[in-house]
Amino acid sequence: MSAVKKTGNGTGTDGKVPVRLSENQYNRYNMTLPQSFSVYNDEGSVIYRGEVEQMANRLRAELFGIEPSEAPSYDFPETAEKPQKVQKPSRTNAYTKKRTLFLVIPIILVVAILFFAVCGLFTVPFKNVISIYNYNYVVETNFPMTDPFMSFLSEKFGIETGSIPAEFGKCFELFGEDFLSSFAGYIVPVAIALYIVFALIMLIAAIAGVAGKKREDGTYAKARLGFLSIIMFLCSLIVLVGGLAISGTQASEIGGFFTGSGDFTAGYGLYLMIIVPVITFICTCVAYGKDKTAEKGKGEE
């Protein structure tokens, strides 16, 4: 690299006269500063940081009269630090309060429906109260929530259920030639099993919501029961439509299925299956709300 001559307007730092740089000298000095990991010289070869620093020192001495030992040192990090992302302020859940009552209600309802499901595994005197279907053709027959599932295991896989009632498959040819009744024989037991599983998950989530303590930032961990309620409601609709398919109910006879005036009707257990997820969904929507006092105090600050 050829040396750069000083202009006649200054003599460096000794004469206390400021040095006036030409435009080419100024650009050359700035371009030579070690601002990047690698720099290309005039021939196109790569000059690494150490060489660039030496070149900058020589230019300082040549242009400003500063000795290399007096040249200011620059500490460049090995890797450039990434700019930190600006954290967005938390949304309105920063000021929420827990309404415990609306978490206790789902617990009571889910415990009740699980109790009825367990009772369906045994012969109980109030079987007509917990039944999801009633068959009144010759002798009144009641089908509790777990009966279709147990009947499915017994009829399809030959699993002996012992003393557990499993009359559902014995009263109806669920795996015969009729498509709708055959399909219902598969889908209804699966829907009931999923309903019970999600009810158990909801029970655990609701208990955790009630027992949850306030966090350091003044918020509560929300018990999100809405998704569970939606899944349970869809399962109950499948059980409802499956009952209509099994009974062969026509559109004009749907009223009899709900009121109990037909041969194959809905029981109280089916009503409970439909109502519980609706109530739990409403409860989870109002279980948490804004703390107006805290929000007002933040606005005054």
N, C-alpha and C positions, 0 to 999 in steps of 0.2 A: 504494500500500500504506500503510495507516494505521500511525502510530508505535505502538510498544509501550512502555508505561510500566514503570518499574522498580518492584519491590515495596518495601514499606517496611522490609524486613528487612535491606537492605544498601545501601551507597552506592557500590558499584563498587570499583575497585582503590585509590583514594586513601585511603579510610578503613580499608584492610586488613581489611574485614569481608566475608566471603563473601556473594555474591549468591544469594538463594534464589529460584529461578524457579518460577513457577506451571506447572501441567501444560500449559496451552495454549501458554505461551511456550516451554517446552522442546520440545514437538512442532513448533512453528513454526520454531524455530531448526534442528532436525535436518532437517526437510523442505526447508529452503531451502539447505542445504549443497550445493555442486556435485558431486553424486555420480553424475550421469548426463549423457549428452550433451545432453539437452533436458529441461526441466521445464515443467509447465503451471501458470499462475497461477490465481487464483480465477475469472477470467473465461473460462478455457479457452484462452487464447492461449499460444503457445509462448514460453518464455523461454530464450534460449540461454545458454551457459556464462558468457560475459562479464557478462551482466546478473545472473545468479545470484550470481556472485562479488561484484558490487557490493552486491547486496541482503544477502548474508551479512556483508559488512564493516559495513554500516549497522546491522544487528542486533547485531553484536558491540559496536559503539560505544554503542548504545542500552541494551543489557542489562548489559554488563560494564564500560562506561566505557573501552573500548579504542579508541584512535584508529585510523582506517582504515590509517594508515601503519604502525601497530604490529601490525596483524592478520597472523597467520601466513599465509604463502603456500603454496598447494597446487599441486604440479606434476602435472597429470593428463596422461597420454599421449594422443596423438591416437586411437590404437586400442588397445583392451584386448589384452594379450598372452594368447594361448591357453595354457592349462596344458599343460605338456609331459607326454607320455605316459610312464608308468613302463615302462622297458624290462625285459622279463622276462629272467631269467637264462637263459643258453644251456643246452640240455639236455645229456645225457650225452656228446654228441659233443665236448664241450670237453676230454674226457680220453680220446682215442682214439689207438691206435697202429696202424701199418700193417704187415700181414703180407705182405711182398713176394712170398713164394712163391706165395700164392694169387692173385696178379695175373699171375705169370709163366706159370702153368699155362694160363689162358685164351689167352694170347698164343701158346703153342706149339700148342694145339689149333686155334685159328682160322687160324694160318699153314698148318697141315697141310691143313685143309679147303679153303682158298683155293688151295693148291698143286694139290690134286686137281681143283678146278674149272678151273684154267688148263690142266692137262694134258688135260682133256676137249676142249679146242679143237684138239688135235693128235692125230695117230695115234701112239699110244704102245704099246709091247709089253705093258705091264701094264694094259691097258684093263679086264680083268675085275676087277681089284682096286679100281678107282675107280668102277665102275659103280653106278648106283642101281637099275637094272632089268636083268634078264637074260631073254632070250627063247630058249627051247631047243626050239622046235617042229621045225625042220628042221636048221638050223645055228645053233650058239650065237651070239647077238648080244648085245653088251653096250652099254648106254646110259649114258654118263657124265653128270655133273650138268648140264653146259651143253648136252647134246644135245637135250633137249626144247625148250629156249629157241631154239636155232638152227633146229631143225626147224619151230618155230612161225613164225619170221620167214620161212623159206623157203617153207613151204606156204601160209601165209595171205597174205603180202604179196609173194611172188615175189622175195624178196631172195636173190641168189646167195651161197652161203656158201663157194664155192671148194673148197679141200681140207679145210675144216673138216667133221668128221663130223656128219651130220644125218640119221641113219637112223630116228629115232623116228617121224616122220610117214610115212615110206615103208613101214614095217611095219604100221602101223595106220591105219585110216580114222577119224581123230580128229574130222573135221568132217562126218561122215555123218549118218544119220537117228537113230542111237541117242543118246538124250539124255545118259546118264551118260558114255559115252566122249567124246562131243562136248564136254561141259562140262569133263571132265578135260583135254581138249586145250587148253582156254583157261586153266584155273586152275592147272594144274601148272607151266607155264612162268613164269607170273607169280609163283607162290610161290617158285620157285627163284631168280628174279631178285631178289626181296625178301630172300631168305635171304642171298644173296651181298652185297647192299648193307649189310644190318645186320651181317654178319660183318666187313666193312671198318670200319664205325663202331665195333664192339666192339674191333677191333684197335687203332685209334687211341686209344680211351678207356682201354684197358688199359695201353698204353705211356705215356700221360699220367699214369696212376695210379702207375706204377712210378717215373717220372722226377719226380713231384711232390715238392717240398720241404716241410719243415715250416713252417707259418705262424707268425706272431708270437705267436699265442695258444696255440701248442703243438699245434695240430690239423693234420690233413691233409685236403686236398680229396678227397673220396671219388670213386672211379671207379665210377659207378653202372651196373653191367652187368646188373642184374636185369631191367629192362624189355627190354633188347635180347635177353637170353636167352629171355624169354617169347615175344617175337615170332618169333625163330628157331625155337623149339620148335613153335609153331603152324604155321609154314610147312612144317616137316618132316612134321607130321601130315597136312597137305594133300597133300603129295607121296606119303605112304603111302596115304591113302585114294584118291587119284587113280590110283595103281597098281592098287589092288584093283578100281576101277571099269573101268579100261582092260582088265584081264585078264578081267573078268566073273567073278571069283572068288565062289563061293558061300560061305555061312557055314561049311559043312562042309569047305571047301577052303582056309580061311585059313591053316591050319598048313602046308600045302604051299607057300604063297606065301612064308612066312618061312624055311622050311627048305630051299627050293630044289628040291623034288621035283616041282613043277608045270611047266607050259610057260612061264608068265610069273611070274617070282619077283623077290624083293627082292635087291639086291646089297649089297656091303659099304659102298658109298658112302651108301646110305640109312640103314644102321645108324649110320654116323658122323654123318650129319645129325641124327639123333635124339639121340644120346648127347652130342654136344658142348654144346648149350645146357643140358642137364641138369647137366653138370659145371660149366660156367661159372656157372650160377645158384648152385650150392652154394658155389663159390669166392668169389663176391661177397658171400655171407652171412657168411663167416668171414674175409674179407680185412682187416676192421677190427674192433678190439675195444677195450674199456676199458683204460686204463692204471691198474691197481689201485694202483700205488705213488703216482702223482700224486693220485688220488682220496682215498687215505688221508691224504696230507699235507695236503690241503685241509680234510679233516674235523678234523684236529688243530688247525688254525688257529682 
